[in-house]
Amino acid sequence: MTGDLISGHVAAGWEPVHKAFRQNFASGAEIGAAVAVQHRGEMVVDLWGGVRDSATGAPWKKDTMVIVFSATKGVSGLVMAYAHSREWIDYEARVADYWPEFAQNGKEKVTVRQLLSHQAGLHAFHQKVDRNVIADFDRLARIMEAERPEWPPGQHYAYHIISLGFYEGELIRRVDPQHRTLGQVFQEDIADSLGAEFYIRLPPDIPNDRLAPIKNPGIVASVLGLPLAMIPKVLNPWSHVFRSTMVNPGTTVSVDRDRVYARDLEVPAGGGVGTARALAKLYGEFATGGKRLGIRRETLDALKAPAIPPTGGTKDMSLTVDVSFSLGFMKPFSGFPIGSPSAFGTPGAGGSMAFADPDKELGYGYVMNRMGTGVDPDPRDVALRDAVAKVLE
């Protein structure tokens, strides 16, 4: 595919990003995609191109939206940061201070920081969590209250693939003065304020032709793309890794056969739908001080600070690789180089990526509809971020 199907603009000096975006299509790696960069409050890159729907050949347009899977975690992390700035929560407080029923089965001392940093050991549900449960916040809360950690909280990292967002959601319901859901707080207080078209709870009135269906690589390719040490755990129905992925579908319930994506359903760890432009706006706001949202310096400093690893070290017990998680985000490390040490963000399954780099005053978003495989950074995203770094140099 040539660059003839690419639209949008880049500011003077940002042409290397346009070149990298074109090359991703020219190499055949993309079906449809978009990338955006907000720098010092200005949208310096806003590109989209290719095919929105491979079944019909419909083009990707300026307002096309797509699911970003775990890149949603970072957006939910921004909601938690907003709650911190409103002094609804304290990162160092116990979750049970805000949610008393949470203090069961070894969860009494779990802190908000531990929960948001994938150190609570609550990554794998012991009860079935399906669409019906997810749609019933009270029922979901009772299941989470009864859960027990896989090991003492604070001992290990274990990627909370789906569960993290549900725990965050109930916490927000408890601390928000209006008792809104996480998706509602995000929409009303953050997204609408910034003009960022991203949804953690996709409304029913969004037409199907604005949504890009995902091209999945298939279960075999997806499993074989995982780290070798993770594969037997994913395939073992008695493992905590299996229970955190296969048994509790989470993100897959966000995909709808008739409506492309589910409507009025919140999966804050993996069901977010939106544009690359919206992600760049959201992270760009936090990268430049958060003044429009009234984000406190204490909150920004906490997000910029290095991760505090668990006592058991940096190896993730689910992903089987070294990681660095902090307050709902990934932080830069050798396996996840995303700019300055102060940066924070999250990738999504298949390749989507979004992050803030406060040192560079930059917000970045990349989305696509052809999923890649593996847990390492996607080559398409890496090429784009390398181009961004080249410009900033």
LUMGU-125195 format. One record per residue: residue in one letter; y, z, x of N, C-alpha, C, O in turn. Coordinates in steps of 0.2 Angstrom, whole numbers, plus 5000, padded with zeros to 4 digits. Atoms other than C-alpha are relative to their C-alpha. Last residue first. Layout:
<rs>
AYZXYZXYZXYZX ...
</rs>
This chain:
<rs>
E499949994993507750955085500649965003500849965009 L499749944999507950965066500150015008500650055010 V499350015002507550785064500450065002500950065005 K499750044996505950805074500749994999501249995003 A499949974994505450955064500449965005500849985009 V499449955001505650865048500250035007500850045008 A499450045001504550715055500650054999501150045002 D499850024994503250845060500649965001501049975005 R499749944997503250915043500249995007500750015010 L499349995003502950745036500450065003501050055004 A499550064998501550705047500750014998501249995001 V499949994993500750875044500549955003501049965006 D499549955000500850845025500250025008500850025009 R499450035003499850685027500650055000501250035002 P499750054996498650765039500649974998501149965001 D500150075002498250915027500449955005501049965006 P499450045002498351085036499849924999499549895003 D499550024995496651155038500649964997500549934992 V499549955001495651225023500649995006501050035006 G500049954994494551075020500650054999500950054994 T500549954999494750925009500150055005500550035010 G500450004994496050805003499550055000499450084995 M500249944997496550784985499749985007499249945007 R500650014997497450624979499850065005500150075010 N500650005005498750664967499349985003498949984999 M500450075000500150714979499550014995499350064992 V500550005005501450854982499749935000500049885002 Y500450075000502650894996499450014995499150064995 G500550015004504051024996499649945000499949885001 Y500450064999505151095009499550004994499250054993 G500550005005506651215009499649945000499949885000 L500350065003507751235024499550024995499150074996 E499750015006509051355031499749944996500149904993 K499850075001508351325048500449994994500649934993 D499650014994508151515052500349935000500849925003 P499349985000507751535034500449995006501049985006 D499949994993506251415034500750035000501249995001 A499349984998505551415016500050015008499650045010 F499849944996503951335012500750005000501149964999 A499349985001502951215001500250065004499850105004 M499749954995501351115003500750024998501149974996 S499349985002500151004993500250065004499850105007 G499450034996498650945002500750024999501150025003 G499950075001497050954992500549975004500649915006 A500650034999497051144989500149924999500449904994 G500450015006498851204990499349965001499349925006 P500350075001499851265005499650004993499450064991 T500750005001500951425004499849924999500149884996 G500150055005502651475011499250004998498950045001 F500549975005503551585023499949954995500349914992 A500250045006504651545038499450044996499150084998 S499749975006505451685049499749964994499849994988 P500449945002504351635064500250034993499850074990 S499749934997505251465063499550064999499250054993 G499349994998504351305058500150065004499750095008 I499550025005502751295048500750015002501150034998 P499350014997501351305061500449974995500449914994 F499650015005499751365051500750005003501150045001 G500350055005498251375062500449984995500249944991 S500350054996499251455077499749954995499749884996 F500449984994500251565066499749945002499949885000 P500250054995501651545053499650045005499750105007 K499550004995501651665038499849955006499249945006 M500350004993500651635022500650005005501249975003 F499950074997501451695006499650005007499350055009 G500150065004501251824993500049945003499949885000 L499650005006501951975002500049944995500549924992 S499549945001501251935019500349994993500749944992 F499849995007499651835024500550065000500550115003 S499549964999499151775042500450004993500849964991 V499550015004497451695044500650055001500650095005 D499449954999496051685056500549974995500649914994 V499550034995494551585049500550055000500650094996 T500349994993493051645039500449975005500149955011 L499950064997493851585022499749995007499649945010 S500250065004493151725013500049945003499649905003 M500749995002493151875025499849954995499249944995 D500149995007494851815033499250004998498949965000 K500550055003494951845051499950024993499850074991 T499750065004496551935056499549954997499749904994 G499850064996495952105061500249944995500349954989 G500650044997494952245053500249945003499749905005 T500349964995496452365051499449965003499349975009 P500549955002497352235040499750035006499750015012 P500750025001498752125047499650074998499950124999 I500349944997500652165045499249994998499050004993 A500549975004501451995043499750065004499750075010 P500750024999503051955053499550044995499650094993 A500449964995504651985044499349985002499049954997 K500050034993505551845035499650045005499450015010 L500450075000504951895018500049975007499549945008 A500749985001505452085021499649935000499149935003 D500349984993507152025028499350024999498950005004 L500050064995507451925012499750025007499349995010 T500550045002507052075001499949945005499349935007 E500649964999508152195010499449964998498949965002 R500250014993509552065010499450035002499050015006 R499749954995509552064991499849995007499249965008 I500549974996509251914980500350045006500750025009 G499949934998510551884968499550035004499450095003 L500449965003509851724961500150075001499850124998 R500050025008511251614965499550044996499750054990 K499449985003511451704982500049984992500250034988 G500249985007509651684988500650024996500550064991 G499749945002510151685006499950024993500050084991 T499350004999509951505012500350074997500950074995 A499950014993508051505014500850005002500950015008 F500249944996507751584997500249995008500350045011 E499649955002508751444988499950075004500350105006 G499350014996507951314999500450054998500950075002 Y500049974994506251384993500649995004500850035008 L500249935000506551354975500050035007500450085008 K499449975002507551184978499850085000500250125002 A499550004995506151114989500650044998500950085002 L500249954995504851164976500550005006500650065008 A499949945002505851074963499850065005500150115006 R499349995001506050914972500150084998500550115001 A499949984993504150914976500850025000500950075004 T499850064995503950904957500150035007500250095008 G499350014999503051024945500149945005499649905006 V499950075001501451104939500749985001501250024998 G499350025001500851274943500049925001499749895004 G499950055006499051314939500749975000500849954995 G500350074998498351394956500249954994500049904995 A500250024993498851574959499849935001499649915006 P499549994995499951604943499849995008500249985012 V500449994994498651534931500450015006500549965010 E499749984993499651544915499450025005499050065004 L500549964996499151444900500250025007500549985010 D499949935002500451374887499450055003499150095000 R499349975002499851204890499950074998499450094995 A500049955005498251144900500750024998501250025003 Y500049934998498450994911500150044994500450024989 V499950014993498050804908500050085003499550095007 R499349994999498250834889500250005008500750025010 D499550045005496650764883500750005002501149965001 R500250075001495450814897500449964996500549904997 D500250025007496350964902499849934999500249895001 V500050075001496551034920499749994993499250024991 S499450035001497151214921500049924999500549904996 V499849995007495451284918500749974998500949964993 T500250065003495051204935500150014992500149964989 T499650065000496251324943499749944996500149904993 G499249994999495451484937500449935000500649924995 P499750064999493551434938500850005002501049965006 N499449995003492851604940500449945001500849945006 V500149965007491051584944500650004996500650004990 M500450045004491351454958499950034993500050004988 T499950075001492751524968499649974994499949954989 S499350014999492951714970500249934998500849914998 R499749975006491151744964500849995000501149994994 F500250045006490451624977500450034994500649994989 V499750065000491451714990499949964994500349924992 H499349995002490851884985500449945000500949934996 S499549984995489051824988500750014996500849984991 W499949925000487651834975500650025005500750085006 P499849985006487751644970500150085000500450114995 N500449945001487651594988500250034994500850064994 L500650025004488351414989499650064998499150054994 V499850035006490151474994499449984995499449984989 K499749955005489451595006500249974994500150004988 P500549965003488351465014500250054995499950074991 I500450045005489851345016499450044997499350044991 M499949995007491051475023499549974996499449994990 A500249935002490351485041500150014993499850064990 L500749995001490451295042499850074998499350074994 P500249974993492351295038499250014999499050034994 L499849934998492551195022499750025007499349985010 G499449994996492551005021500250075002500750085005 L500250024993490650995016500750005005500750015011 V500449954997491051095000499949985008500050035012 S499649945000492450974995499750065003500050095008 A499550004995491450824999500550065001500650085007 V500350014994490050874989500550005006500450045011 I500249944998491050934974499750005007499850055011 G500749995002492050774972499750075003500050095009 P500550034995493550704981499350024998498849985001 N500449954996494650744966499549975004499249925002 K500650034998495950624960499650045005499850055010 I500249994993497250724951499349965001498949964997 P500749975000498050664935499850005007500049965012 A500550044996499950634937499350045000499250095003 L500549964996500950704923499649965004499349915001 R499649974995502550624915499550045005499850065010 D499950054996501450514904500550025006500849985010 N500550014995500650664896500249955006500049955011 P500550055001502250714888499549995005499750005011 I500050044994502950894891499549944999498949954998 D499650065002503150964873500149955006500449905006 P500450065004501651084875500449944999500149894999 P499950015007502551184889499649954996499549904999 L499750065002501751214906500150004992499650014989 R500250015006501651394911500249944997500849944994 I500649965000501851414929499750004994499150014993 Y500349955006503051274927499450035003498950005005 F500749984998504151174940499850054995500250094992 E500550025005505751074936499350025003498949975005 A500650024996507051164947499449994994499250044991 G500150075002508751174939499449975003499449915005 L499950054995509151324949499949934998500049895002 S499349994996509551444935500149955005500649945007 D499450035004508151364924500750015004501149975003 A500050075000506851394938500649974996500949924998 I500050034994507351574942500049924999500549895001 D499549974996507751684927500149965007500649975010 E499349985003507051594912500550035006501150015005 Q499750055003505551504920500850024998501249984999 F499850064995505051624933500449954996500949934999 V499549984995505151774921500249945005500849935006 Q499450005003504151674908500650025004501250005004 G499750075001502851624920500650004996501049964997 L499750034993502651804926500349934999500849925002 T500650024995502451864908500349985006500949965006 R500250075000503851954899499549995005499350035009 H500750015000503952144897499849934999499349914995 Q500250035006505752144893499349994999499149964994 P499749965006506252274906499849974993499850004988 D499450035003505052184918500250044994499850054990 V499449984997503952314927500649964997501249994997 R499849935000502352314917500750025002501050064999 R500049985007502252124913500250084999500550104995 I499450025003502652094931500150024993500650044991 L499549964997501152194937500749984997501150034996 E500049945004500052104924500550055003500850094999 G499850015007500551934931500050074996500550084993 E499350005000500351994949500349994993500850024992 Y499849934998498552044946500850005000501150054998 F500149965006498251874937500250085001500550114997 G499550015005499051784952499950044993500450064990 L499449984998497951864965500649994994500950044993 S499849935003496351834956500750025001501050064997 I499850015007496251644959500350074997500850074994 I499950075002495951624977500349994993500849954992 H500049995007496251804983500149934996500749924994 Y499550045004495951765001499850004993499349994990 A500550045004495051905009500449964995500749994991 Y499850065004495951995023499549974996498949974999 H500150074999495152155028500549964996500749974991 Q500450014995495352345029499949935003499849925008 G499750004994496852375019499649995006499849995012 P499450045000495952415003500350015007500450075009 P499449965000494252495007500649955000500749925005 W500049954994492852365004500750044999501150024995 E500650014996492352244990500050045006499450055008 P500050044994493652324979499449995003498950035003 R500049964994493252384961500049965006499849905007 E500350034994493652304945500050055006500450105006 A500749984999493852404929499849975006499250005009 E500049934999495752384928499350035002499350085006 M499749994993495652194931500050085001499950105007 I500550024995494452174916500350025007499950055011 R500549955000495652284905499449985005499150025008 A499849944996497152174911499450055000499350095005 L500050014993496252014906500250065004499850085009 R500750014999495952074888499949995008499550035011 D500349935000497752124887499350005002499150055005 F499849964994498351954894499750074999499650105005 D499949935003497251854882500250055005499850085009 A499550005006497451674887500150064997500650074993 I499350014997496551704904500650004994501150024996 V499849944997495051784894500749995003501250035002 N499949955006494851634883500350065003500750095000 R499450025003495051514898500250054994500750074994 D500050065002493651604908500749984996501150034996 V499350015002493551764918500149924998500149885003 K499850075001491751814919500750004998500950044993 Q500150025007491551994925500349935000500749915004 H500749985001491352054944499849984992499249974991 F500149965006492951964949499250014999498849975001 A500650035003493051914968499950054993499750104994 H500050075000494751934977499449974996499549914993 L500150025007495052114974500049934999500249904993 G500850015001494752174992499949984993499350004990 A500249955005496652234992499250004999498950044996 Q500349954997497152145008499750064995499550114997 H500750025000497651975001499650065004499150045007 S500250024994499452015006499349985001499049985006 L499750064999500152034988499849965007499849905008 L500350045005498852174985500349935001499949885001 Q500750024999499152255001499849954995499449904997 R500150044994501052254999499349975002499249925003 V499850075002500952314981500049965006499749905006 T499350015000499952464988500249934998499849884998 V499850074998498152504984500849994999501050014994 K499550004994497952694984500249935002500649925007 E499549965001497052714967500650005005501250005003 K499350045000496052554968500650055000501250035000 G499850014993494352644972500749965001500849945007 N500550034996493552624955500349985007500149935009 Q500749985002495152664944499549975006499749925009 A500349954995496952674947499350024998499250084996 F500350034994497452514938499650055005499250035008 E500750025001497652604922499749975006499149965006 P500549944999499252684929499349984999498950015002 W500650025004500152514931499550055001499050045004 Y499750045005501852544939499549984994499749964989 D499449975001501352684951500449964994500749994990 A500149965006499652614950500650044998500650074993 V500050035006500152474961500050044994500350034989 R500650025003500652594974500049964994500549974990 A500249955005502352584982499349984998499049935000 E500449954997502652494999499850054995499450104996 Y500650024997503252334991499650055003498950045004 D499949984993504452424979499349975004498849995002 I500649984996504452354962500350015007500849995009 W500649985005505752334948499450025004499050065001 E500349934999507152354961499550014994499550074992 R499849975006507952184955499850085000500050114995 S499250005000507752124972500350034994500850064995 H499949954995505852174972500850005000501150065001 A500149935003505652084955500250055005500550105003 Y499549995005506451924963499950074997500450104996 A499449984996505251944978500650014995501050054997 M500049934998503851954965500550025004500850085004 V499949965006504451794957499950075002500350115000 L499350005001504551714974500250044994500750074994 G499749954995502751764977500850005000501050055001 S500149935003502351674961500250055005500550105002 V499650005006503051514968500050074997500550104995 G499449994997502051544984500650014995501050054996 K500049934998500451564974500750025003501050075002 T499749965006500851394965500050085003500550115000 A499350004998500451314982500450034994501050064996 S499849944997498751364977500750005003500950065005 F500549954998498451224965500350065004500850095001 V500049994992499951094966499550065002499550085008 I500249944999499751014948500050015008499849975012 V500749994998500750864947499950075001500350115003 M500249934997502450814940499350005001498949964998 T500849995001503250634938499950075003500150095008 D500249945003505150644936499350024999499150064995 K499649944998505650524949499950064997499950115000 K499350015001504250404945500450065002500150115004 W499749934999502450384951500849994999501149955003 P499649984994501950214944500250075000500350104995 A499349985002500650184930500350025007500050065010 G499550034995499150094938500750024998501149995001 T499650055004498050144922500549965005500849915003 A500350035005496650234930500449954996500149904994 S500450054997497550274946499649964995499449904996 D500649995003498850374937499649945002499749885000 R500149935003500450414946499350014997499050064998 V500350015006500350264958499950074997499650115000 G500650015002501450254973499850004993500249984989 G500350065000503050334977499349994998499050044997 W500650015004504250474978499749935000500149885002 L500450075000505650524990499450014995499150064995 D500250005006507050654990499649944999499949894996 V500650055001507550705007499850014993499750064991 V500050064995509250775011499549965000499549905003 M500650045000509450884996500049945004500249895002 E499950075002510950995001499349975000498949985005 G499850015007510951185001500149924998500249914992 R499449975000510851205020500349984993500949974992 H499849974994509351085020500850034999501249994998 Q499349975001508351045005500250045006499950085008 V499849954995506850935009500750024998501149984997 A499349985001505850834996500150055006499750105007 V499849954995504150744997500850014999501149974998 A499349995000503250644983500150065005499750105006 A499849944997501550574981500750005000501149964998 G499349985002500450444973500250065003499850115004 I500050045006498850354979500750014997501149964996 E499749985006499050414997499849954994499749894995 A500249935001497950405013500350024993500050074990 G500449995005497950215013499850074998499350084994 S500649994997498750195030499450014995498850014996 A500250064996500250115023499350015002498949965003 F500250055005500450255010499749945004499249915002 N500549975003500550395024499749954994499149954993 Q500650014996501550275034499450034997498950004997 R500250075001502950265021499349995004498849955001 F500250005007503050455020499749934999499249924996 A500749975001503150455039499750004993499149994993 K500550044996504550325040499350034999498850004998 H500150065004505550415026499449965003499049945000 V500449975005505350585036499849944995499349934993 P500749994998505950495051499650024995499050014995 E500450055000507550435042499350015002498849974999 W500749985003508250605040499649944999499049954996 G500349964995509850565051499350024998498950045003 A500050024993510850505037499750045005499950105005 A499350004997510250575021500049975007499449975010 V499949954994508650515013500750005003501049955003 H499550004995508450434996499950055006499550105005 G499749944998507250394982500549995005500749945006 S499349995003505950264979500350065002500050115005 I499749944999504350204987500750004998501149954999 L500149965006503350064979500350075002500150124998 D499650035005503949934992500050054994500450044989 G499449965002503450055006500449974994500850004992 T499450004996501749965007500650044997500550074992 M499450005004500050005000500650005004500650045009 
</rs>
